[in-house]
Amino acid sequence: TCMIIRNLVSQSNVSHAEFSKFVILVKRWAQARNLYGKNYCCPSGIAWTIMCACVCQKFPLLQAHKSKFEEDTEEGTTIMLLTCFFKLFSKWTWPNPIFLT
């Protein structure tokens, strides 16, 4: 599963370092709110990673939003990915599945 996700993310405009930072921040956010892990009937680590990969796949379509952030920095990209993550999944029609293509 990790190799599949790595390959999918490498096809997007997101570097490995940016993706790693993005996933860590999302997982920390989820853990801080007790939204992490099967013990709470919530997504596990791999599920959060798949959700992050979904955002990265949509990243090329979101380039127009990049001007609102620090364009050429890893931090700016991570901020943009986090913003897109919360916008996407706050409006997601649950329980529709998340697909990676």
N, C-alpha and C positions, 0 to 999 in steps of 0.2 A: 504494500500500500504506500509506503513512504517513497519508494522509487517512482511510482506512478504520479504521485503528487509533485515530487521534485521535477519530473519531466514536464508536467503540465505548467508548473510555475515558470520553468525555464523558457517556455514558449511565449510567456507574457513579457511585458516591459519591466518586470519587477526583479531586482537582483536577489540572490540567495540571502545576502545580509539583510536586505529590507524585509523580505518575507519572514525570516527568522525573528527579527525584532517585532514585526507585526503580530505573529502568532503568540509570542511570549506575552506581549501586552494584552491581547485578547484573553488568553488563558488566565493571566493574573486578575484581570477585570472580573472574569467569571468566578474565579475562586474567592475573590473578596466579597462576592454577593451570594455565595453558596449555590452557584448555578453550574457547578463543575462536578462531574462524576456520577456514576450510576448509583452511588449511595443516596444521592438526592433525587434520583430519577431524572437527571439532567444529562446533557451531552458529555461524553468522555473527551479525553484529550484529542483523539483522532478525529472525532466529530467536529470539534472546534477548528482543527487544522483543515479539514475539508471545507468548512464554511469560509475560512480565510482564503483557501485556494479558489473557491468560487468567486470571491471578490476580485482576486488577481486575474482570473480569466476575463472578467468584465472590465478590468482596468483600462485596456486600450479604448474602450468606448467612453471612458470617463476622463479622457485627456483634457477636455474642455474645462473641467473644474480645476485643473492644475494651476492656472493663473492665480487662484485665490491663496495659494500656499507658496512656500519657498521652493521654487521650481527645480533647482539643480542639486538639491541636497537629499541625503538619505532620510533626514528628519522630516523634510517636507513631504516626501513620498509616503512615509509611515503615517503622518498626520492625515494625509489624503485617504490612504487605505482605511484607517480607523473610521474616518468620517463616512466613507462609502459603506463600510461594514455595518455601522449602526443605522444608516439610512435604509440600506437594503433589507436588513433583517428585522427592523422595526415595522416594516410594511409587508413582510413576507406573509403569504397566506398559508399559515400552518394548519394542518400537518402535511402540506405538499412537500415532496422530497426535494432535496438539493442535488442537482446533477452536475457532474464535471464532464466536459466534452473534450 
